[in-house]
Amino acid sequence: MNALNLLDTAPLWAELRGDALHVFNGKDGAELPLTLDADGRPDATTRASVVAALGRLAPRRPWQARGVLWCAVPARGVVLRRVRVPTTGREALRSVLRLQVEAAFPLPPDELAWGWFEDGEPVIAGVRELTIAAVRKEPPEQWSEVFASAGLQTVFTLASVARTVPQQRGRETFAALDLSARTAELATFQGGVPGSVRSLPWTLDQLADAAARELGWPRTGFDQACLSPRDSLADPARRTALADAWATAATPLAEAVLAARPGNSIFVTGTGPWLPLLVQALETKLAPLLVVTNTATTVVLGRTDAVAGLQGLARQPGAGLPLRLEPPNTAAVTGQGGLPGVPWKWVARAAALLLAVLLFPYLEAFVGGPVITRRLAALKQDRARLGEIDRRLDFLGHLAAHQAPYLDAAFVIANAAPPGTKLDSLTLNRRGEVSLGGYAQPPPLAIEFRTKLIDSKFFSSVVVEELTPVQNNQRVNFRMTAQWKGPAEREALQLGPVLPEPPKTNAPAGGTNAPAKVSATNAPVAGTNNPAANPARPN
């Protein structure tokens, strides 16, 4: 299996008849009855049944491109014109033929679904002959919309051209007659090129009615005799009468075929139980004209002669579609005359993505190499500085772990000093010994000072070594010594100024610009002064 089939939806082949749509996917098929309104459009029930059948015959995966439905259309309303155009490239050929369509058909090109038949004739004096086929655009566009609902793109061609591909290659001059229960078509080919195509009023049902009337039999008995001749026509005279009745009923049809100048042969195709009897009658009426029929004995649902012709083209690499009708609003699926191909746009994107994935490591090394080199050089320089940074960090850590709490002690003393207290001296050392001297006015404040120092829980002991009243007991000179506590006990204390609590919302508290209130638990001891103005003198 081709790996590209993973990206491509399986194609479908179909033939559109007046009363049914025959669809085949290569293995399975369907014959869908059609119900059309007064304007020839399929009704809602027909659209739903067609879309469901197409989805079953050609399931599409999410990653796959839209499939292609090759649809053979009947000859009703189709007009053929033979034109001569100057030799030109394929790109400009359609523009040149568009001018020919405007001149040869009563409707403008935008109202037609048209295409051309490239017969491969040699170029003579820079001029080539082509056959243009055109039909009103409404029927192809209506069915193209129905098929698009099933996720399919549609390519239209004439059924009479599709079912006679082998005869066209032989460059023969022949006629092609297709019959079914409710449709009949006659096409002529001159040198393998379609010359005319038209619908006929003599269908198999009508011819069977005429033969039954000729015999004077009821239609039920006539059908039984035709479908099982061994049991119903054991009498040779009766078989002869039946053959004569079919020959008489087929006379108008034979005359129409001869009037079309079929050449040396006529190719008869179709579906129906009465077709073999009709072929025998035509051989009698058209002699010495050679009547050729399809020799296939196995009937496959949905695989008509036109479908088989389109499917045979798909099996031949490089084969082209002989005639392709394109509505003006329908985008082309492949090049003119081509068969469904690989979605090269998606293949190219997938290949580019795969190439990018494979080359990404190499491109990353090529593009990011200089950047990584610069980063490595910077990292090496920083690594050489790590030793110095570690030494300085260890020194700062040692200082932080072993420094004496001079500032904490000074803060506690300043916070505990009552108003009117003045310190003349303050001595601190690393052993935690504190000595301070000064005076307090009035004298009881010296005792209050000692009490606040003890209540601060920063000092383990506070001793008043000297207390001398002066100035008629209006002032007292004092000298105290203290010992601060160990590091573990000091860490449990909250020292330093109390910061305001952050607001819980963006709006200012109380709608005013007043500062936040200080928590009562963290407030300094009441009745104390600010820190002492005299600086501490550590040993």
C-alpha positions in Angstrom: 0.0 0.0 0.0 1.3 3.4 -0.9 2.1 5.4 2.2 0.5 8.5 0.7 -2.8 6.7 0.9 -2.8 7.6 4.6 -3.3 11.2 3.6 -5.7 10.6 0.7 -9.4 9.6 1.0 -10.3 6.7 -1.3 -12.0 7.9 -4.5 -15.5 7.0 -5.6 -17.0 6.4 -9.0 -20.6 7.1 -9.8 -23.1 7.3 -12.6 -26.1 9.6 -12.3 -29.2 8.4 -14.1 -32.6 9.8 -14.3 -34.1 7.7 -11.5 -31.0 6.4 -9.6 -27.5 7.1 -8.5 -25.0 4.2 -8.9 -21.9 4.5 -6.6 -18.9 2.1 -6.4 -15.7 2.3 -4.3 -13.8 -0.6 -5.9 -15.2 -3.2 -3.5 -18.7 -2.3 -2.6 -21.4 -0.3 -4.2 -24.9 1.1 -3.8 -27.9 1.9 -6.1 -29.7 4.9 -4.6 -33.2 5.8 -5.9 -33.7 9.5 -6.5 -36.7 11.7 -5.9 -36.5 15.1 -7.7 -38.7 18.1 -7.3 -40.3 20.1 -10.1 -37.0 22.0 -10.7 -35.0 18.8 -10.9 -33.4 19.2 -7.5 -33.1 16.3 -5.1 -35.4 16.5 -2.1 -34.3 16.4 1.5 -34.8 12.7 1.9 -32.7 12.0 -1.2 -30.0 14.3 -0.1 -29.8 12.6 3.3 -29.7 9.1 1.9 -27.0 10.0 -0.7 -24.8 11.7 2.0 -25.2 8.7 4.3 -24.3 6.2 1.6 -21.3 8.2 0.4 -20.0 8.4 4.0 -20.3 4.6 4.3 -18.6 3.9 1.0 -15.8 6.5 1.4 -15.1 7.0 5.2 -12.8 10.0 5.7 -10.3 10.3 8.6 -9.8 13.7 10.2 -6.2 14.1 8.8 -7.1 13.1 5.3 -7.8 15.4 2.4 -11.2 15.5 0.8 -11.9 12.6 -1.5 -12.8 12.8 -5.2 -16.1 11.5 -6.7 -15.9 10.9 -10.4 -19.5 11.2 -11.6 -20.8 10.3 -15.1 -23.8 12.4 -16.0 -26.5 11.6 -18.6 -26.8 13.1 -22.0 -29.9 15.0 -21.3 -29.3 18.7 -22.2 -25.7 18.2 -23.3 -24.6 19.9 -26.6 -21.4 19.1 -28.5 -19.6 21.5 -30.8 -16.5 20.9 -32.9 -14.1 23.9 -33.0 -10.7 24.9 -34.3 -8.3 26.8 -32.1 -4.7 27.9 -32.6 -2.0 25.9 -31.0 -1.3 27.2 -27.5 -0.1 26.0 -24.1 -2.4 24.3 -21.6 -2.5 27.3 -19.4 -4.0 29.6 -22.1 -6.1 26.9 -23.8 -9.1 27.3 -21.4 -9.1 31.1 -22.0 -9.1 30.5 -25.8 -11.9 27.9 -25.6 -13.9 30.2 -23.4 -14.2 32.6 -26.4 -15.3 29.7 -28.5 -18.0 28.8 -26.0 -19.3 32.3 -26.2 -19.5 32.1 -29.9 -20.9 28.6 -30.3 -23.5 28.3 -27.5 -26.5 30.4 -26.8 -25.7 30.8 -23.1 -22.6 32.6 -21.7 -19.8 30.4 -20.2 -20.7 31.4 -16.7 -24.1 29.7 -17.0 -22.7 26.5 -18.4 -20.7 23.5 -17.1 -18.4 22.9 -20.0 -15.2 21.0 -21.0 -13.4 19.7 -24.0 -12.3 16.5 -25.5 -8.6 16.2 -26.5 -8.5 13.7 -29.4 -4.8 13.9 -29.9 -5.1 14.8 -33.6 -1.9 16.1 -35.2 -1.5 19.9 -35.5 -2.0 21.2 -39.0 -0.6 24.7 -39.8 -0.8 25.8 -36.2 -4.5 24.8 -35.8 -6.0 22.0 -33.8 -9.5 20.6 -33.6 -11.3 20.0 -30.3 -14.7 19.0 -29.2 -16.5 21.2 -26.6 -19.3 19.7 -24.5 -21.6 22.0 -22.5 -24.7 21.7 -20.3 -26.6 24.1 -18.1 -24.6 24.6 -14.8 -27.6 24.0 -12.5 -27.7 20.2 -12.5 -24.0 19.7 -11.9 -23.9 22.4 -9.2 -26.9 20.9 -7.4 -25.2 17.5 -7.2 -21.8 19.0 -6.4 -23.4 20.6 -3.3 -24.9 17.3 -2.3 -21.5 15.5 -2.7 -19.7 18.3 -0.9 -22.0 17.7 2.1 -20.4 14.2 2.3 -16.8 15.7 2.2 -16.2 14.9 -1.5 -15.0 17.0 -4.5 -16.8 16.2 -7.7 -15.5 15.8 -11.3 -18.2 15.4 -13.9 -17.9 13.7 -17.3 -20.4 12.3 -19.9 -21.5 8.8 -19.2 -21.5 8.0 -22.9 -17.8 9.0 -23.1 -16.9 7.1 -19.9 -18.5 3.8 -20.9 -16.8 3.7 -24.4 -13.1 4.4 -23.4 -11.8 1.1 -25.1 -13.5 1.9 -28.4 -12.2 5.5 -28.4 -8.6 4.3 -28.2 -9.2 2.3 -31.3 -10.1 5.4 -33.3 -13.2 3.7 -34.5 -16.3 5.2 -35.9 -19.2 3.7 -34.0 -22.4 4.4 -32.0 -23.0 3.8 -28.3 -26.5 2.9 -27.2 -27.3 2.7 -23.4 -30.6 1.4 -22.2 -32.2 1.0 -18.8 -35.7 0.7 -17.5 -36.3 4.5 -17.7 -33.5 6.0 -19.7 -32.0 5.6 -23.2 -29.0 7.4 -24.8 -27.4 7.3 -28.2 -24.0 8.7 -28.9 -21.9 8.6 -32.0 -18.1 8.7 -32.3 -16.1 9.6 -35.4 -12.6 8.4 -35.3 -12.9 7.9 -31.5 -14.1 11.5 -31.0 -17.7 12.2 -29.8 -19.8 13.7 -32.6 -23.3 13.8 -31.1 -25.1 12.6 -28.0 -28.8 12.7 -27.2 -31.5 11.1 -25.1 -34.0 8.7 -26.8 -37.7 8.2 -25.9 -37.5 4.4 -26.2 -36.6 2.9 -22.8 -36.6 -0.8 -21.9 -40.0 -0.4 -20.2 -41.6 1.2 -23.2 -40.1 -1.4 -25.6 -41.4 -4.2 -23.3 -44.8 -2.7 -23.3 -44.8 -2.4 -27.1 -43.7 -6.1 -27.5 -46.4 -7.3 -25.0 -49.0 -5.3 -27.0 -47.7 -6.9 -30.2 -48.3 -10.4 -28.8 -51.5 -9.4 -27.1 -50.1 -10.8 -23.8 -50.6 -9.2 -20.4 -47.5 -7.5 -19.1 -47.2 -10.0 -16.2 -47.2 -13.0 -18.4 -44.9 -11.3 -20.9 -42.3 -10.5 -18.2 -42.4 -14.1 -16.9 -41.9 -15.5 -20.4 -38.9 -13.1 -21.0 -37.2 -13.8 -17.7 -37.6 -17.6 -17.8 -37.8 -18.6 -21.5 -36.9 -22.3 -20.9 -39.9 -22.9 -18.8 -42.4 -20.6 -20.5 -41.4 -20.9 -24.2 -40.8 -24.6 -24.7 -42.8 -24.3 -28.0 -40.5 -23.1 -30.8 -43.3 -21.2 -32.4 -43.9 -19.3 -29.3 -40.2 -18.4 -29.0 -40.3 -17.2 -32.6 -43.4 -15.1 -31.9 -41.6 -13.5 -28.9 -38.5 -12.7 -31.0 -40.7 -11.2 -33.8 -42.5 -9.1 -31.2 -39.2 -7.7 -29.8 -38.0 -7.0 -33.4 -41.2 -5.1 -34.2 -41.0 -3.1 -30.9 -37.3 -2.3 -31.6 -38.0 -1.0 -35.1 -38.2 2.7 -34.2 -35.1 2.4 -32.1 -33.2 0.7 -34.9 -34.3 3.4 -37.3 -33.0 6.1 -35.0 -29.6 4.3 -34.7 -29.3 4.1 -38.5 -30.2 7.7 -38.9 -27.3 8.7 -36.7 -24.8 7.1 -39.1 -23.2 4.8 -36.6 -20.4 3.6 -38.9 -19.5 -0.1 -38.8 -20.6 -1.1 -35.2 -22.8 -0.2 -32.3 -21.8 -0.7 -28.7 -24.9 -1.6 -26.5 -24.7 -1.2 -22.8 -27.3 -0.9 -20.0 -29.1 -2.6 -17.2 -32.4 -4.6 -17.2 -33.6 -8.1 -17.6 -34.9 -7.5 -21.2 -31.6 -6.3 -22.5 -30.4 -9.6 -24.0 -33.7 -10.0 -25.9 -33.5 -6.5 -27.2 -29.9 -7.0 -28.4 -31.0 -10.1 -30.4 -33.7 -8.0 -32.0 -31.2 -5.2 -32.8 -28.8 -7.7 -34.4 -31.7 -8.7 -36.8 -32.8 -5.1 -37.5 -29.3 -3.6 -37.9 -27.6 -6.3 -39.9 -25.0 -6.1 -41.3 -24.1 -3.5 -38.6 -22.0 -5.2 -35.9 -23.7 -5.1 -32.5 -21.2 -5.4 -29.6 -22.3 -5.8 -26.0 -20.6 -6.0 -22.6 -19.3 -9.6 -22.1 -19.2 -9.3 -18.3 -21.5 -11.9 -16.7 -21.1 -10.8 -13.1 -23.3 -8.0 -12.0 -21.9 -5.8 -9.2 -24.1 -3.4 -7.3 -23.3 0.2 -8.3 -20.7 -0.8 -11.0 -22.4 0.2 -14.3 -20.6 0.4 -17.6 -19.8 4.1 -17.1 -18.4 3.4 -13.6 -16.3 0.5 -14.9 -14.9 2.8 -17.6 -13.9 5.5 -15.0 -12.4 2.8 -12.7 -10.4 1.4 -15.6 -8.8 4.8 -16.2 -7.8 5.0 -12.6 -5.8 1.7 -12.9 -3.7 3.1 -15.7 -0.9 5.4 -14.5 -0.9 8.7 -16.4 -4.2 8.1 -18.0 -6.3 11.2 -18.6 -10.0 11.7 -18.4 -11.3 12.1 -22.0 -13.9 14.8 -21.2 -14.5 16.8 -18.1 -17.4 19.1 -17.4 -16.6 21.9 -14.9 -19.2 24.2 -13.4 -17.9 27.8 -13.2 -18.1 27.8 -9.4 -16.4 24.4 -8.9 -12.7 24.5 -8.2 -10.6 22.1 -10.2 -9.3 19.0 -8.4 -6.4 18.1 -10.7 -5.1 19.2 -14.0 -7.4 19.1 -17.0 -8.0 15.4 -17.9 -6.1 14.1 -14.9 -7.1 11.4 -12.4 -7.3 11.9 -8.7 -3.8 12.6 -7.4 -1.9 12.9 -4.2 -2.6 16.1 -2.2 0.9 17.4 -2.8 0.3 20.6 -0.8 -0.2 18.5 2.4 2.6 16.1 1.4 5.0 19.0 1.0 4.0 20.4 4.4 4.4 17.0 6.1 7.8 16.6 4.4 8.9 20.0 5.5 7.8 19.4 9.1 9.6 16.0 9.1 12.8 17.6 7.7 12.6 20.3 10.3 12.3 17.8 13.1 15.3 15.8 11.8 17.5 18.9 11.3 16.5 20.7 14.4 19.3 19.3 16.6 21.9 20.2 14.0 20.4 23.7 13.5 20.3 24.3 17.2 24.0 23.4 17.6 24.9 25.6 14.6 22.8 28.6 15.6 23.1 28.3 19.4 26.8 27.3 19.5 28.3 30.8 19.8 25.7 31.8 22.4 26.5 28.7 24.5 30.3 29.4 24.1 29.9 32.9 25.5 27.8 31.6 28.4 30.4 28.9 29.3 33.2 31.5 29.3 31.1 33.8 31.6 30.4 30.8 33.9 34.1 30.0 34.1 34.9 33.5 35.1 32.2 33.5 37.8 33.5 30.1 39.0 37.0 31.6 39.6 35.3 34.2 41.9 33.4 31.7 43.9 36.3 31.1 46.3 36.6 34.8 47.2 32.8 35.0 47.6 32.8 32.0 49.9 35.5 33.4 52.1 33.7 36.7 52.4 30.4 35.0 53.1 32.0 32.9 55.8 33.5 36.0 57.4 30.2 37.8 57.4 28.4 34.8 58.8 31.0 34.6 61.6 30.4 38.2 62.4 26.7 37.8 62.4 26.9 34.7 64.7 29.3 36.2 67.2 28.8 39.9 67.3 27.8 41.5 70.6 24.3 43.0 70.8 25.5 46.5 71.5 22.7 48.2 69.6 20.1 46.0 71.3 21.5 46.9 74.8 21.6 50.6 73.9 18.0 50.5 72.6 16.8 48.8 75.8 18.6 51.3 78.1 17.3 54.3 76.1 13.8 52.9 76.0 13.8 52.3 79.8 15.3 55.7 80.9 12.6 57.9 82.6 12.2 61.5 81.6 14.7 63.7 83.4 17.4 61.1 83.4 20.8 61.8 82.0 23.6 59.3 81.3 27.1 60.6 81.7 28.8 57.3 80.9 27.9 54.0 79.2 30.3 51.1 79.0 29.6 47.7 77.2 32.0 44.8 76.5 31.7 41.5 74.6 31.2 39.6 77.9 27.8 41.2 78.4 28.9 43.6 81.2 27.2 47.0 81.2 28.2 49.9 83.3 26.3 53.2 83.2 26.4 56.4 85.3 24.4 59.6 85.4 21.7 61.4 87.4 18.0 61.4 87.7 15.7 64.2 88.8 13.7 63.7 91.0 15.6 60.9 92.9 12.9 58.1 92.7 13.4 57.9 89.0 16.7 56.1 89.5 14.9 53.2 91.2 12.3 53.3 88.4 15.1 53.2 85.8 16.5 50.0 87.4 13.0 48.4 87.6 12.4 49.0 83.9 15.7 47.6 83.0 14.8 44.4 84.9 11.3 44.3 83.3 12.8 44.5 79.8 14.0 40.8 80.4 17.1 41.7 78.4 19.4 41.8 81.5 19.8 38.9 83.9 20.9 41.2 86.7 20.9 45.0 87.4 22.8 46.3 90.4 22.8 49.9 91.8 26.3 50.4 93.0 26.1 54.0 93.9 23.2 56.3 94.7 24.1 59.8 96.0 21.5 62.6 96.6 22.6 66.2 95.7 21.1 69.7 95.7 19.0 69.1 98.7 17.7 65.8 97.5 16.4 67.3 94.3 18.7 65.2 92.2 20.4 61.9 92.7 23.6 60.6 91.1 23.7 56.9 90.3 26.0 54.3 88.9 24.6 50.8 87.8 26.1 47.6 86.5 24.2 45.0 84.5 24.7 41.7 82.7 22.7 40.8 79.6 21.3 37.4 79.0 22.5 34.7 76.6 21.8 34.5 72.9 18.9 32.0 73.1 17.0 34.1 75.7 17.6 37.3 73.8 16.2 35.9 70.5 12.8 35.4 72.1 12.6 39.1 72.8 11.2 41.6 70.4 13.5 44.6 70.2 13.7 47.6 68.0 11.1 50.1 66.8 7.6 48.7 66.1 6.6 49.0 62.4 3.0 49.8 61.4 0.9 46.8 60.2 0.2 46.8 56.5 -3.4 47.5 55.5 -5.5 44.5 54.6 -7.1 46.3 51.6 -5.9 48.8 49.1 -8.1 51.5 50.6 -6.7 53.6 53.4 -8.0 52.6 56.9 -11.0 54.6 58.0 -10.9 56.7 54.8 -8.2 59.0 56.3 -4.5 59.5 55.9 -3.7 58.9 59.6 -0.9 56.4 60.2 -1.7 52.9 61.3 -2.1 52.2 65.0 0.6 50.5 66.9 -0.1 47.1 68.5 -0.4 47.4 72.3 1.6 44.2 72.8 4.6 45.6 70.9 4.5 49.1 72.4 7.5 50.3 74.4 7.3 50.5 78.2 5.1 53.4 79.3 6.7 56.4 80.9 10.1 56.0 79.3 12.2 58.4 77.2 13.6 58.0 73.7 17.0 56.3 73.4 19.8 58.1 75.3 21.5 60.9 73.4 24.9 59.9 74.6 26.6 57.4 72.3 27.7 54.1 73.8 31.3 53.4 74.3 31.9 49.6 73.8 35.2 48.1 75.0 
